[in-house]
Amino acid sequence: STFAIGTTTVTATATDDSGNTDTCTFNVVVADTASPTITCATAPGTAEATSPSGAAVSYDAATATDTGDDDVAITYDVASGSTYAIGTTTVTATATDDSGNTDTCTFDVTVADATGPTVTCPSAPATTEATSPSGAAVSYDAASATDAGATPVDSDVAITYSAASDSTFAIGTTTVTATATDNYSNPSTCTFDVVVADTASPTITCATAP
């Protein structure tokens, strides 16, 4: 016979030709000691951070089978749809059958900041008159930058310039590159021109007439 999981008491009855009977009993114990088998879904692709906290990431459900249970409960230590921090988070899925046997599998959820900030260059300064053969010192306004994300991932983006404001720029046109770099080393650039011109006529002095 097929006995259910648990303890079943079996009664044996002996009957003689005169109808006299005697009985005895014994227990048949069927136990579920085998763990279920759980299979994690493929890890989701790398998600782009949408704020300093990371990003909300959803993943597919794990599946589980068991010899004794048709419907195995599956839990996760970090739920699908949660906000995951920038970096890699290992999620553990646990399958538990009705007898308390468990099996686990793991997968990684990765959130990255791979998008450069948005940098805006200032308007180019007006053409500056050369003050020496080297050109002229020229000042310009600062560029501005904001990082990606509905709430910017980085609130303070560093900006550097290929030629500093107040530097001496040579006569002609110098293209200045402003580079904004976020905390995860993603760069963005913009450019503007600094023009130094020599528009002043020379001064000539004649010698004394002979």
Secondary structure by P-SEA (a helix, b strand, c coil): ccccccbbbbbbbbbcccccccbbbbbbbbbccbbbbbbbcccccccccccccbbbbbbbbbbbccccccbbbbbbcccccccccccbbbbbbbbbcccccccccbbbbbbbcccccbbbbcccccccccccccbbbbbbbbbbbccccccccccbbbbbbcccccccccccbbbbbbbbbcccccccccbbbbbbbccbbbbbbbcccc
